[in-house]
Amino acid sequence: NMKPTNGFHVTYTPEQLMQTPSRLHGMSAKEERKRRVEGVKFLFAAGNSLRLPVTTMATAAVYFHAFYFDRSMRVYDYYEVGSGCLYLAGKSEETRIRLKNLATHCYGYQNQSKT
């Protein structure tokens, strides 16, 4: 598990950035970067279709990246994690997101992008 180096503010050393759980599971840096970009694109596409404020989507992106500094992208699907991050961001930013609408939009985007 990767831990922040200075208490409240989360900062990582260059060595920690190169040793993410995804990398330790054999994923290349290029592939991890590609999946992170796809995950954030998904967050913003789903967020835009739900008409969420940009601050809520940006908060979800921060949660998304923080999650994958502690867990592997080979283990946890980024669509599922991204959906959870959007919901959590809605709670922390006090943005009303109906779970049914979130699930519908996220499922639709996920299946659209796989075809």
N, C-alpha and C positions, 0 to 999 in steps of 0.2 A: 504494500500500500504506500502510495506517495503522500507525504505530509507537507504542508506549507512550512517554509523555513523561518518565518518570523511572526508567529502568533496570528493576529487577526487578518492582516493583509496576506493574501495568497500570492506568493511568488515562488518560482521554481528555479533551481539551478539548471544550467545547460545540460548537465549530466542527467538530471531528473527528466528533462524534456525528451531526451533520447531513450529513456527507459520506461515508456508507458506500458501498461499491461498488454495493449495490442501488439506493440513491438516485441515484447517478451514472448508472445504467442506466435511469433514468426511472421507478422505482417510487416511489410516494408514501409518505410517512411512515406514513400510516394502513395501507396495504397491507403494508408491511414489518413493522410492529408486529403486524398480524393473523397474518402467516405465522410470525413468531417465536413467538407464543403457541401457534399450532397445532403448531409443531415441538416445543415443550416439553411440550405436552399429549401428543403422540405419545411422547416419551421416557418420560414417567411412566406412560402406559398400557402401553407395551411392557415397561418395567421392572417394573411391578406384576405383569403377567402372567407374567413370568419369576421373580418373587419376589426381586427384587434389593433390597439395602439402600437406604434413602433417600439415604445418602451417595454411593452409586455413581450414582444417578439425578441428584442435584444436581451432581456432578462432570461428568456428561455434559452437563447444561444449560449449565454454564460453558464447556465445550469448544465446544458448539453456538454460543453467542453469540460467542465469540472467533473462531470460524471465519468467521462472517458479518460480522465487522468487517474481514476481509481479502479476502473473496470475495463475489460477488453471488448473491442468491437467484434471480435470473433465469437464472443459469448452472448452479447446483448445486441439485439437488432436495433439499428438506429432509428427506424420508424417508430417502434414502440417506445424507445427512450425519448425521442423527440416529442411524441404525443404527451407523455408524462411531464416533460419539461414545460410544454405549453400550458398544461393544466396547472402545474405548480406556479408558474410565472403569473398566471391569471389570479391565483390566490394571493401571491405576495404583492402584486401590483394593484390589487383590488379591482380587477377587470372581470366582469361577469362573463363566464364561459359555461354554457350548458354542455354537460358531458356528452349528451346524445349528439349535439351538433359537432362537437370536437371529434368524436368517434366517426361520424359520418364523413366529415371532410378529410380526416386523416386516412381513413380506409380508402376513400375514393382516390386520393392523391397517390397513395402507395400502389394501388392496383393499376392506375393510369401510367405510372412511371415504369412499371415492370413490363408493359406491353410494347 
